[in-house]
Amino acid sequence: MALPGRLSLTLLLAVLAGGCHARGARGDSLLFTLEDPRGDDHGDGDLRYPLRQDLEPGSMDLLSVEAHAESGGTRFEATFARPIPVPQKGRTLDAAGLTQAQMARHGFYTFNLDLYVDTDRKEGSGRTETLPGRNLTLAPSSAWEKVILLTPRPYEAREQLRKLWRQVARQEHQQREGPLSESAARALDEQVERQLSERVFFPTRLRVRGPTVSFLVPEDFLGGQAQATWGYAVAVTGATLDRRVELPSFLGSVTRPGPQGLMVLGIQPGVSHERFGGGRLGDPSQSPVVDLLVPEGVRQEEVLGSRAPPWPAVVPAERGLPQAPDAAGASGEGDAPGAGAP
């Protein structure tokens, strides 16, 4: 009769040992951590949350971004000061009867997280303009080759960005060379599609747990796992589930004043339920970014202020943060084609 007890004890010890090994493996997978001060989710210092019960100070206060090595790619984990609100099944949002949970199927709906990645660290290489509606410009030494946009509606956001890039590309071609033939239009559209797939990734494999959201970015997009020697510029904006988008100065000189674009909740003077408050009078290009990751010695409030100096990225290795032993040998040069969105 003693045998079953011994067997149960052996199995229990094996399970416990396996659990400890799993936790150790997860800790060993850490590539780097980017930390951000608590309590700075106020944009330029005057931004105020909308008058909504599901948004309050701390809701978009980014505390850290971790990068973990994982089979097939890099798992990023973003942690906020408060638990992430879950989309509600009983809340109808449009005339068709779609609920909040149906429109935001990935477990969150209140924010967007932009992660601009400078993989070659070469000044003048890459792009300095941010995604539509962010109204920020990166420093030339932090120009990005890749951008990851974590947003509640990734498929719709990708389609909207594709349409915007196509429209801008066609308008710029017409300004330079006159009327556009059908063959030239198709060639431009193919070029835009390649650029979108190679440069922008919309995570769909993600998990929300309490104040943390984790998402996988595949190796074929970044050209390997994320490196601590790369530059990372991280911004948090409020999210809107509306797909309308305006034409900001992205990929060219085409501009048109109007509401914020690409799933971004805008900012305006005063307070309201629909947008952030604290907007500057006479400044339609004010950034609605709520929280921003900046290097030591740089103030978020200045980057988001009326003078808006160029936004420098953070290089984890320069902060003395942990770097995985196998990360140093991977190359960040070149633009590997990526999956974009499935």
N, C-alpha and C positions, 0 to 999 in steps of 0.2 A: 504493500500500500504506500510505501515511501517513494516509489519511483515517480508517480505522477507529480508529487510535490517537487521533487528535484527537477523534473522536466519543466514544470511551470516556472520555477526559479531561474533555470537556465534560459528559457525563452524570454523572461522578463529582463534579465541582464543583457541579453542580445539586443532587445528592442531599445533599451536605454542607451547602450553603446552606439547603436545605429543612429539614434537621435542626436547624441553628442557629436558624432562624426559629421552628420548633416549640418549642424550648426557651425561646426568648425570649418567645413568646406565653404559655407556661405560667407563666413568672415574672411576666409582666404581669397575669395573672389573679388574683394574690393579693389578697384583700380584707383579711385580717388574720391574725395568728398569736397564739395563746394558749400560753404556755409554763408548764411546771410543773417544780419541782425534781426532780432525779434522787435516787432512794433514799428517797422518802417513801411507798412502797407498804406502809405498816404501819398504816393506819387511824388509831386514836387513839394510836398509839405502841406498843401491846402486841399488835396483831393479828399472827398468824403463819400462814404458808401451810399448807394441808393436807399430810399426809405422802404426796404423790404425785410420781411422777417427771416428770409433765408440767407441774408447777407448782413454781416456785422463785422466790426473791426476784428482782424485776425483771420477772417475767412480766406483771404488771399495773401496772407503774410507768409511768404516762402521762407522756411528756415534752413533747408539744406537740399542739395541734389547729390545723390550718390551714383556712381557708375560701377557696375559689377560685371565681371567677365562671365559669360554664359555661352553654352554651346550654340553656335550659330550666330552670335552677336553680342551686344551689350545690353544689359538690363539697367535702365535708369530708374531711380526712385526719388520722387520729389515729396518732401514733407512740409506741411503747412502748420500754422499755429492752432488751427481748429479742425475738427473732423469735416471731411468733405461732404456737402449735402448730396443726398441720393435722389435721383429723379423720381417724381411721384406718378404712380399709375392712374390716380384719379383726377389729375389736373389736366383739363383739356386746354389746348393752346391755339387751335385754329378752327375755322368753319367746317373743315372736313372731319373734325372730331378726333384728331390725333392728340394723344396724351403726351405729357412731358417725358414719360418713360419710353414711349415709342419713338419720339424724336431724338432723345439722347440715350441711345441703346448701350452705351459703354460704361454706364455707372456714375457719371458726373455730368453737370450741366452749367456750372456757374463760372468757369474760368477757362482761359487758354494759357498754355505754357509754350513759349517760343524758346528754342535752344539753337543759337547760331554757332556754328563750329568752324573755326579757322584752322584748317588741317596743315597748311604749309608754312604759316607764320612769316609770310613774305609781304612786305608793304607794297600795295598796289596790285596785289594778286587777289582775285575774288571780288565780292560785292560789298558795298557799305550800306546800301539801302535796306531797310527792314521790310517785313511783309505789310501789305496794305492795312491802313488804319492805325499802325503803331506810331507813325510820325517820329521816327528816330533815325539817326545816321551813325553807323559805327565808325570808329577811327580807322584811317587807312591801314594802320599796322594790325588791325583786327578784322580786316575784310574776310567775309565768310565764303567757304566753298560749299558747305552743306547747311541746311536748316531743318530742324525737326519741329513740327507743329503738332502739339498735343491739343486736340480740340474735341468738344462733345460730338460733333458731326463731321468726322474725317472725310467721308466720301463726298459729301456735299461741299465741304471746304475745298477739296482738291478740284472738283469740277468748276467751282467759281473762280479759283485761281487760274485754271487752264483757260477759261473764257476771257479773263482779264488779260492774261499774257498774250493770247492770240489777238485780241483787239488792239492792244498797244503795239505789238509787232507789225500788224497791218497798217496802222496809222503812221508809224514811223517810216515804213517802207514807202508809203504814198507821199509823205512829205519830202523824202529824198529823191524818189524816182518817178513819181506820178502814178497814174492808174495802175491797178494791180490785176494781172491776168489770173485765170483760174489755176494754171500750173504753178505760178509763183505763190499764190495763196496756199495751195496744198503743201508746197515746200516749206513755207513759213510755219504752217500748222505742225508739220512733222518735226521741225526744229524745236518748236515750243514744247511739244510732247517729250522729246528727248531731254531737254533742259529740265523740265518738271520732274521727270523720273530720276534724273541723275542728281538733282540738287535739293529737292524737297521731299521729306518723308512724313507721312501722316500715320502715326501708330494706331493700330487696331487690336493688337495683342496686349492687353493691359489689365490691371487689377486695382481696384480701389478698396482700401482697408483703413478705416478710421481717418486720420489726417494724411495718409500716404497713398500716392498713386505710383504704381510701377508699370513700366512699359518696355517692350523689347524693340531694339533697333538692329536690324540684321547686318551681318558682316558685309554683304554685297552692296549695301548702301554707303557705309562709312569706309569701305576698303579695308576692313579689319575691325578689331575692337578699339574702343575709344582710348586715346592716349592722354596721359597726364601732361605731355609736352605741347598739346594743342591748346588753342584759345577757345573759351566758352563764354558766350554772352547770353544771359537768361533773363527773360521778361515775362511777367504775369499780367494779363489783361482780363477784365470781365468778359464773359461770353454772352452772346445773344444767339438764339437758335434760328434767327431770321437769316436767310441766305442772300439777301440783297447786298450788293457791294458797289462802292463808288470807284472812281478812277483817281487814285493818288499818284504821286510822282514816282512810279515804280517801273523800272526797265525803260526809262526814257523821260522825256520832258512833258508828257501829257499830264495836265493837272485839271482838276475840277473840284472846287470847294463843295463840301456837302457832308453828310453823315459819315461816321467811321465805317470802315469796310471789313470784309472777311471775318465775320462772326465776332466782331469786337463791340463791346458795350461802350458807348461814347461818354464824353464828359461835357458838362455845360455849367454856366453860372447858376448859383442857387442850389436848391435840392429838389429831387423828384423821385418817383418810383422807378422811372425808366432808365435813368442814366446816373453816372457819378456826378456829384456836385463839386464845386470848387473850380470850375472853369474860369479862365481869364477872359475878360471882355475884350473883344477885338482881336482874338487869337484863335482863328478856326483851325490852325494846324497844331494846337496844343496836343501833346501826347496823352492818351488815356491810360497809359501803363500805370498799374497800381504798385507793383514792387519790381525792383530791378537789381540784378546782381552786378556789383562793380568791384574793381580792385581796391586794395588798401590805398588810402590817400585820395580817393575819388569819392565825391558825395553824390548820392542818388538824386538829391533835391536839385543839384546844379545841372546834372545831365537832363533832367526832366523840366528844368526851369525855362524861363522865357528866352534866355540866350542859347540854351541847348548846345553845349560843346559836344564834339564827337564822343561817342560811347566806346570806351575801351573794354575789351574782353578780359576775362580772368584766365590765367595759365596756372593750373594746379601745381605743376612742378616748381614754379617760382615761389609758391607759398610754402614749399616744404611739405606738401601733403603726400600721403603714401602712394606709391606707384608699384604696380604689380611687376615682379621680376621679368616676366615674359613680355611686358608691354613695351620696353625700351627698344626692342629690335624691330618692331613693326614700322612700316613707312607710312607717312600720312600724305605723300605726294601723289598728285594725279587725281582725277575724278573717275572713280569706278562707277559704272552704271548701277542704279539701284532699283528697288521694287516700287518706289513711290507709294501708292496705296493699292492694296489688293483689288 
